Amino acid sequence: MERRNIISMQIDNAVMKVNGKDITLDVPPQLIDDRSFVPVRAVANGLNVYVDWLDKTQIVLIYS
């Protein structure tokens, strides 16, 4: 059976939970114009996947 990670975040709270463990974020999730923004690197780390930032093209790559 495949193991699943559970991530829990709250708007304006700099602590997320990954499988029940507290992880302190550099930037908390934010609500802007009725949209939720979360730190993509923190989510990727919580899911055990990799994230790269391509500065030249301003593209985020997320891969396993």
C-alpha positions in Angstrom: 0.0 0.0 0.0 1.3 3.4 -0.9 2.1 5.7 2.0 0.4 9.1 1.9 1.5 12.3 3.5 -1.1 14.6 5.1 -0.3 18.3 5.2 -2.4 20.8 7.1 -2.0 24.6 6.9 -3.9 27.6 8.2 -4.0 31.1 6.8 -1.6 33.4 8.6 -0.1 30.6 10.7 3.6 29.9 10.2 3.3 26.3 11.4 2.2 23.5 9.1 1.6 19.9 10.1 3.0 17.1 8.1 1.7 13.7 9.3 1.0 15.4 12.6 4.5 16.8 13.0 4.9 20.6 13.3 7.0 22.3 10.7 7.8 26.1 11.0 7.4 27.9 7.7 9.4 30.9 6.5 6.2 32.5 5.2 2.7 31.5 6.4 -0.1 30.8 3.9 -2.0 33.9 2.9 -5.4 34.8 1.6 -5.3 37.4 -1.1 -8.4 38.4 -3.1 -10.3 35.2 -2.0 -7.4 33.0 -3.1 -5.2 30.9 -0.9 -1.4 31.2 -1.4 0.9 28.6 0.2 4.7 28.3 0.1 5.3 25.8 -2.7 8.7 24.7 -1.4 7.2 23.8 2.0 4.4 21.8 0.3 6.8 20.0 -1.9 9.1 19.1 1.0 6.0 17.9 2.9 5.2 15.6 0.0 8.8 14.4 -0.3 9.1 15.7 -3.8 11.6 18.1 -5.3 11.1 21.7 -6.3 13.3 23.9 -8.5 13.1 27.6 -9.4 14.2 28.6 -12.9 15.0 32.3 -12.4 15.5 33.1 -16.1 12.0 32.0 -17.0 10.4 32.3 -13.5 9.1 28.8 -13.6 8.6 26.5 -10.7 9.3 22.8 -11.4 7.9 20.1 -9.0 8.9 16.5 -9.6 9.4 13.2 -7.7 
